[in-house]
Amino acid sequence: MSDEEQNELEGNEEGPGINGDLASWLYVLGGIPMMIIFFVGLFTLVGACDAQNVMIPG
């Protein structure tokens, strides 16, 4: 059995490589902060409307 065949049988011991394409960087640098801003804005709006008894009467 050659060294290449033995390496194929053992599998990749180094694990998956780092995916450094543009879409990955845009997601990390742009997508995650935008999700945080969206949820903070959403909860702020819900809290403001609730304080005015617009959404939840009583």
C-alpha positions as CSV (number, residue, x, y, z in Angstrom):
1,M,0.0,0.0,0.0
2,S,1.4,3.4,-1.0
3,D,1.7,6.4,1.3
4,E,-1.1,8.2,-0.6
5,E,-3.5,5.3,-0.2
6,Q,-2.8,5.0,3.5
7,N,-3.4,8.8,3.9
8,E,-6.7,8.5,2.1
9,L,-7.8,5.7,4.5
10,E,-6.8,7.6,7.6
11,G,-8.7,10.7,6.6
12,N,-7.8,14.3,7.0
13,E,-6.3,14.7,10.4
14,E,-5.9,18.5,10.1
15,G,-9.7,19.1,10.1
16,P,-11.6,21.5,7.9
17,G,-9.7,24.6,6.7
18,I,-10.7,28.2,7.2
19,N,-13.2,29.5,4.7
20,G,-11.8,32.9,3.9
21,D,-14.1,33.9,1.0
22,L,-15.7,37.3,0.7
23,A,-19.2,36.2,1.7
24,S,-17.9,34.8,5.0
25,W,-16.2,38.1,5.9
26,L,-19.2,40.2,4.9
27,Y,-21.4,38.0,7.1
28,V,-19.2,38.3,10.1
29,L,-18.4,42.0,9.8
30,G,-21.8,43.2,8.5
31,G,-24.4,40.6,9.2
32,I,-23.9,40.0,12.9
33,P,-23.8,43.7,13.8
34,M,-26.9,44.3,11.7
35,M,-28.8,41.6,13.5
36,I,-27.9,43.1,16.9
37,I,-29.0,46.5,15.7
38,F,-32.3,45.1,14.4
39,F,-33.1,43.3,17.6
40,V,-32.2,46.2,19.9
41,G,-34.4,48.5,17.7
42,L,-37.2,46.0,17.7
43,F,-37.2,45.5,21.5
44,T,-36.9,49.3,22.0
45,L,-39.9,49.9,19.8
46,V,-42.0,47.2,21.6
47,G,-41.0,48.7,24.9
48,A,-41.9,52.2,23.8
49,C,-45.3,51.1,22.5
50,D,-46.0,49.1,25.7
51,A,-45.1,52.2,27.8
52,Q,-47.8,54.1,25.9
53,N,-50.3,51.2,26.3
54,V,-50.6,51.0,22.5
55,M,-49.9,47.3,22.1
56,I,-51.0,45.9,25.5
57,P,-54.0,47.7,26.9
58,G,-54.7,47.7,30.6
